[in-house]
Amino acid sequence: MTGLVLLAGLLLAAVLALLSAPLLRPAPPPAARGAYDGAVYRDQLAELERDIARGLLSPAEAEPARLEIARRLLAADAAPKGPERLSPRLPWVALAVALAVGGRRRGGGSRARPAAREGDTTAAVTLGSL
């Protein structure tokens, strides 16, 4: 029986180690949104130039589109570059708070009062003193 409990404990530890390894590794920094937007707008400008070269658009027709794409490209470059991720400790803090609050809501503990039963005079005295 002791061997079975020891084996179950070892299996539990192995599974927890495998499942928690990705949580403990730092996540790679995400690509900046402005860089992605800039690449899209530069591609749009190149496509606009290809359309002019193929004769699908005249230079006069393409000028308003070029100005709009350039305006959006400048806006994407001027966008604030603040932090986009939450702290990696946030899940651990949330787990600690959930365990602390969950432990208090289970009942029991020093504040629990016995339920009054029929014919139980101690419970009646306890309830009567409230």
N, C-alpha and C positions, 0 to 999 in steps of 0.2 A: 504493500500500500504506500509506503514511504517512497519507494522507487517511482511509482506512478505519479505521485505529487511532485517529485523532483523533476521528472520528465515533462510534466505539464508546465511547471514553472520555467524550465529551460526553453520550451517551445514558445511560451508567452513572451519571454525576454527576446528571443530571436525575431519573432514577428513584430514586436514593438520597435526593435532596432531597425528593421527593414522599413517599417512604415514611417518612422520619425526621421530617417536620414534625409529625405528631400526637404523636410521642414527646417532642418538645421543648416542646410546649405544656403549661402546667400544667393539671392536671385540676380540674374544679369540685369544691368540697367536697361530700361526700355529705350527704344529709339525716340528721339525728340519728335514731337508732332510737327514742329515747324520745318524740320529737315524733310519729312515725308511730304508735307504740303508743297514745299519749294520744288522738290523733284517732280511732282505732278504738274505744277505750273510751267516748269521749264520744258517738260515733255509736250504740254499744250502749245507752247510757243514754237517748238520744233515742228509740230504737226501743222501749225498754221503756215509756217514757211514752206513746208512740203506742198500744202494745198495751193499756195501762190505759185510755186514752181510748176505744178501740174496744170495750172490754168483754171482750177476750180473756183478760185476767188481772185478778184482784182486787188491790187494794192490799196485802192480806196475803200473797198469793202472790208479788207482785213485790218485796216488801221483801228477802228473802234474795238475790235476784238483784242488786238495786240495791247491797246491801252488798258483794257479791263484786266487782261491776264497779268500785265505788269503791275497794276495797282494791287491785285491780290497777292502777287509774289512779294511785293514790298510789305504788305500787311502781315504776311506769314513770317517774314524775316524780323519784323518789329514786335512780334508777339512775345509776351513775357516768358522767360525760361525757368519758371519756378519748379519746385519739386512736384513730381506727378505721382509719387508712391507714398503709401502709408508706411509707418514704421514696421520693420520686420518683427518687432517684439509685440505688436498688437494682438496677434492670435494667442500668445502665451498669457498676456494680461487678461484677455477675455476669458480664457480657460480658468485662470486663478479666481477671477471674480465669480464665475459660474459655480465653481466648486465651493467657494465660501458661502455664497447665497443659498445654493442647493442644500448644503449640509444643515443649514438652519431651518429649512422648511420641511424637513422630513418628519418632524414631530419628535416626541420624546424629549430628553433633556431635562433640565431642572424646572422648567416652567410648566411642564405637562401636569394636568390635574386628573385624578382618577374619575372615571365616569360613575355617576350615581346609579346604583342598582336597587331594585326593590328589596327592602328589608335590611339594607346596609346603613347602619346608623352613623358610622364614621363619615361616609360620603355626605349624608344629610347634614351633619354638623359642619363639615367643611363648606358645603354649599350655603348653609344657613349663615355662616359667619361673613359671607361676602356682602 
